[in-house]
Amino acid sequence: MTQEEKDAKLMLAMKLMDQVFESDFAQVRNKQYAGVTDLRAVTNVTCMRPKNVDQQVEACLFDDDLLKMDLEEGRVCAGGCCSEAGSRVKLSNVISEAECNEMISLSDSLMFDNADSFAGQKQNLPLQLSAAAADIDFHLLYLRLIERMRRTVAHEYGLPLDSVSPRQTFVSRIVSTEAKDLYKILHVDECSTPAYHYSCVLYLSDRNSFTGGEFVFCDPNSNGARPKEEVGVEQLSEKGSGWDLKPFSPEQGNAMMFSSGWENYHYVEEVHSGSRYAVPIFFTTENVEMEHAFADGDALSRARALYDMGIAPTTYEGFLHFKAQWARFFAPI
């Protein structure tokens, strides 16, 4: 194949990807955001942050340490440009059953498949390993789902699309286990990684294929009968703990989006049987300064760079460069 023929194929592929991404988000906008609909349920929450903001940047706290933090209203949004709105948004049927099943099947083939050896462990397939595996069908589907949700997050929170990029994502497979310590790890995404500004989880598994595995938000209330210092993760469900637990059942095809700050403490319950598949995506609005991979308006250099750095990358550094410039690569045209 000549370079000219290869370039023609790359340009066609880029055009088709642009059309698919536009069509995907148009469907979300017309279904989940078309007036009053039961496909979108929003719970508004007040954005919270640590009173000592400088201290939180250096700390990655979990469980009891996290519960004891003193908070105030506001956002941290380190290095970014977040909306002041905090919320939890459940979107139903944002992924088709066929897409869910294909993601499970293709990711399974790339993960370790010996459940006995990995009992009690979360088996994660990061996007960079998807790229390195050279399974183009799986990788393109994965990119498509990320872009669908990137546009949805920007739309939901009123953010400029070119300010939103995925910082981290992986396919998560959690198998049933007796290792209780792997579950109910209370955390805040932005506390774990300051560049995580908006979080999204796509649920792939049929709800009948596993038990347990609920996603649980933890909200403080004014009914606490004990001092905060005496309440740990194990006491969250007790009466008078000062906390309300709000579980969310991970149904196939649904997504949960939420602001990543201290207004959204959460954890995942133990999976009692079967395997639970999901795709967490952590979006950032952080502006990373780096040399552009292609010139603005140069469609051919964009297509070449996308293939060489994002679809079939030859180096890990190149792939990281692609991910950091995601918004430029996939800007609507």
C-alpha positions in Angstrom: 0.0 0.0 0.0 1.4 3.4 -0.9 1.5 6.3 1.5 -1.2 8.0 -0.5 -3.5 5.0 -0.2 -2.8 4.7 3.5 -3.5 8.4 4.1 -6.8 8.1 2.2 -7.9 5.2 4.5 -6.8 7.2 7.6 -8.8 10.2 6.4 -11.9 8.0 5.8 -11.5 6.4 9.2 -11.2 9.8 10.9 -14.3 11.0 9.1 -16.3 8.0 10.1 -15.2 8.3 13.8 -16.3 12.0 13.8 -19.7 11.0 12.4 -20.1 8.2 14.9 -19.2 10.4 17.9 -21.6 13.1 16.7 -24.4 10.6 16.2 -23.8 9.0 19.6 -24.1 12.2 21.5 -27.1 13.3 19.5 -28.8 10.2 20.7 -27.9 10.9 24.3 -29.1 14.5 24.0 -32.4 13.4 22.3 -33.1 10.6 24.7 -31.7 11.4 28.1 -32.0 15.2 27.9 -35.2 15.7 25.9 -37.5 17.3 28.4 -39.0 15.3 31.2 -37.7 11.7 31.0 -37.2 8.8 33.3 -33.9 8.0 31.6 -32.1 10.8 33.6 -32.3 11.2 37.4 -30.4 14.1 39.1 -29.6 14.6 42.7 -28.1 18.0 43.4 -25.5 18.3 46.1 -23.5 21.2 47.5 -19.9 21.0 46.5 -17.6 20.5 49.5 -13.8 20.7 50.1 -11.4 20.4 53.0 -11.1 23.5 55.2 -7.4 23.2 54.9 -7.2 23.0 51.1 -3.3 23.0 51.0 -3.2 20.0 53.3 -5.6 17.9 51.2 -3.5 18.3 48.1 -0.7 16.4 49.8 -3.0 13.7 51.4 -4.7 10.7 49.9 -7.1 9.7 52.6 -9.5 6.8 52.9 -12.0 5.3 55.3 -11.8 6.5 58.9 -9.3 9.2 58.1 -11.6 10.6 55.4 -14.6 10.7 57.8 -12.7 12.8 60.2 -11.9 15.6 57.7 -13.3 19.1 58.4 -15.1 20.3 55.3 -16.5 23.6 54.0 -18.6 24.6 50.9 -16.7 25.1 47.7 -14.6 23.3 45.1 -10.9 22.6 44.9 -10.6 21.7 41.2 -6.8 21.7 41.2 -5.4 23.2 38.0 -8.8 23.2 36.3 -12.0 25.1 35.5 -14.9 23.3 37.1 -18.5 24.2 37.4 -19.8 25.2 40.8 -22.6 22.7 40.4 -22.3 19.4 42.3 -24.6 16.5 41.6 -25.1 12.8 41.0 -26.7 11.9 37.7 -28.1 8.5 36.8 -28.4 7.9 33.1 -30.4 4.8 32.0 -29.7 3.0 28.7 -26.8 5.1 27.7 -25.0 2.0 26.5 -26.6 -0.7 24.4 -26.8 -4.3 25.5 -24.7 -5.3 22.5 -22.0 -2.8 23.4 -22.0 -4.0 27.0 -21.7 -7.6 26.0 -19.0 -6.9 23.4 -16.9 -4.9 26.0 -17.2 -7.8 28.5 -16.3 -10.4 25.9 -13.3 -8.5 24.4 -11.9 -7.3 27.7 -12.2 -10.8 29.2 -10.0 -12.1 26.4 -7.3 -9.6 27.4 -7.5 -10.1 31.2 -6.2 -13.0 33.3 -8.9 -15.6 33.1 -8.0 -17.8 36.1 -10.6 -16.8 38.7 -9.0 -19.1 41.3 -5.6 -17.4 41.0 -7.2 -14.0 41.3 -10.0 -14.7 43.8 -10.5 -11.7 46.0 -8.9 -9.3 43.5 -10.1 -6.6 41.2 -8.9 -7.3 37.7 -8.5 -4.0 35.8 -7.7 -3.4 32.2 -6.5 0.2 31.7 -7.0 2.0 28.5 -3.2 2.0 27.8 -3.2 -1.8 27.9 -6.2 -1.9 25.5 -4.2 0.2 23.1 -1.1 -2.0 23.5 -3.1 -5.3 23.0 -3.6 -4.4 19.3 -7.2 -5.5 19.4 -8.5 -2.7 17.2 -12.2 -3.6 17.5 -12.1 -3.5 21.3 -10.0 -0.4 21.5 -12.2 1.6 19.1 -15.3 0.6 21.0 -13.6 1.7 24.3 -12.6 5.0 22.7 -16.2 5.5 21.5 -17.7 5.0 24.9 -15.2 7.4 26.6 -16.0 10.1 24.0 -19.7 9.6 24.4 -19.4 10.2 28.1 -16.9 13.0 27.8 -19.5 15.0 25.7 -22.2 14.0 28.2 -20.3 15.2 31.2 -19.5 18.5 29.5 -23.1 19.0 28.6 -24.4 18.0 32.0 -22.1 20.5 33.9 -22.1 23.3 31.3 -18.4 22.9 30.6 -16.6 23.9 27.3 -16.0 20.5 25.6 -12.4 21.4 24.8 -11.7 21.7 28.6 -12.7 18.1 29.4 -10.4 15.1 28.9 -10.2 11.6 30.4 -7.3 11.4 32.9 -7.8 7.7 33.8 -10.1 4.9 32.8 -10.1 1.1 33.0 -12.4 -1.9 32.6 -13.0 -3.3 36.1 -13.9 -6.9 36.7 -14.7 -7.7 40.4 -15.1 -11.3 41.1 -16.9 -12.8 44.2 -14.5 -13.2 47.1 -14.2 -13.7 50.8 -11.5 -11.0 51.1 -13.7 -8.4 52.8 -10.9 -5.9 53.1 -11.1 -5.2 49.3 -14.6 -3.8 49.6 -16.2 -0.8 51.4 -13.1 1.3 50.9 -14.6 4.8 51.5 -13.0 7.4 49.3 -13.3 10.6 47.4 -12.0 10.6 43.8 -10.6 14.1 43.9 -8.9 13.3 47.2 -7.3 10.2 45.7 -6.1 12.1 42.6 -6.4 16.0 42.6 -6.8 16.1 38.8 -10.0 14.0 38.9 -12.7 16.6 38.6 -15.7 14.6 37.2 -16.3 10.9 37.6 -18.4 8.5 35.6 -19.0 4.7 35.9 -20.5 2.7 33.0 -22.1 -0.6 34.1 -21.7 -3.5 31.7 -22.9 -6.6 33.6 -26.5 -8.0 33.4 -27.8 -7.5 37.0 -28.8 -11.2 37.1 -25.2 -12.3 36.6 -23.9 -11.2 40.0 -25.1 -10.3 43.5 -23.9 -7.5 45.7 -21.6 -4.9 44.2 -23.9 -1.9 44.9 -22.3 1.6 44.5 -23.0 3.5 47.8 -22.9 7.2 48.4 -22.4 8.4 52.0 -24.0 11.6 53.1 -23.6 13.4 56.5 -26.8 14.2 58.4 -27.6 16.2 61.5 -28.7 13.2 63.5 -25.4 12.0 64.7 -25.6 11.0 68.4 -21.8 10.4 68.7 -18.8 12.6 68.2 -17.4 12.4 64.7 -14.1 11.0 66.0 -15.9 7.9 67.3 -17.5 7.0 64.0 -15.6 4.8 61.5 -16.5 3.0 58.3 -17.9 0.0 60.2 -20.4 2.2 62.0 -21.7 4.1 59.0 -24.9 2.1 58.8 -25.7 2.3 62.5 -28.5 4.5 63.8 -27.1 7.8 65.1 -23.9 7.5 63.2 -24.5 10.9 61.5 -24.4 9.4 58.0 -27.0 8.3 55.5 -26.1 5.5 53.0 -27.6 5.8 49.6 -27.0 2.7 47.5 -27.2 2.6 43.7 -27.9 -0.7 41.9 -25.5 -1.1 38.9 -27.9 -2.0 36.1 -26.5 -3.0 32.7 -26.4 -0.1 30.3 -26.7 2.6 32.9 -24.2 5.2 33.9 -23.6 7.2 37.1 -21.9 10.6 36.7 -20.9 12.8 39.6 -18.7 15.7 40.6 -15.5 14.2 42.1 -15.2 16.4 45.2 -15.9 15.8 48.9 -19.6 16.0 48.4 -19.5 12.5 47.0 -18.0 10.1 49.5 -18.6 6.6 48.1 -17.6 2.9 48.1 -18.5 -0.4 46.4 -20.2 -3.2 48.3 -18.8 -6.8 48.3 -19.7 -8.9 45.2 -21.2 -12.1 46.7 -21.4 -14.2 43.6 -20.6 -13.9 39.9 -18.5 -11.1 38.3 -19.3 -7.4 38.1 -18.0 -5.5 35.1 -17.9 -1.7 34.9 -15.9 1.1 33.3 -14.9 3.9 35.6 -13.8 7.1 33.8 -12.2 10.0 35.6 -12.3 13.3 33.7 -10.2 16.3 34.3 -10.4 20.0 33.3 -6.7 20.5 34.0 -4.9 22.3 31.2 -1.7 20.4 30.5 0.8 22.5 28.5 2.6 20.4 25.8 3.6 20.5 22.2 0.7 19.9 19.9 0.7 16.6 18.1 -0.8 18.2 14.9 -1.5 21.7 13.5 -4.9 23.1 13.9 -6.9 22.6 10.7 -4.5 20.0 9.3 -6.9 17.0 9.0 -4.3 14.7 7.5 -1.7 15.2 10.3 -4.5 14.8 12.8 -5.5 11.5 11.3 -1.9 10.3 11.2 -1.2 11.3 14.8 -4.4 9.7 16.0 -3.5 6.4 14.4 0.2 6.5 15.5 -0.4 7.7 19.0 -4.0 6.7 20.0 -5.2 3.8 18.0 -2.1 1.7 17.3 0.5 3.5 19.5 4.1 2.3 19.2 5.3 3.9 22.5 3.7 4.5 25.9 4.9 8.1 25.9 3.1 8.7 22.6 -0.2 7.2 24.0 0.1 9.5 27.0 0.6 12.4 24.7 -2.6 11.4 22.8 -4.7 11.1 26.0 -3.5 14.5 27.2 -4.6 16.1 23.9 -7.8 14.0 23.7 -10.0 17.2 23.4 -8.0 18.4 20.3 -8.1 15.0 18.6 -11.8 14.6 19.1 -13.1 18.1 18.8 -16.4 18.2 16.8 -15.9 19.4 13.3 
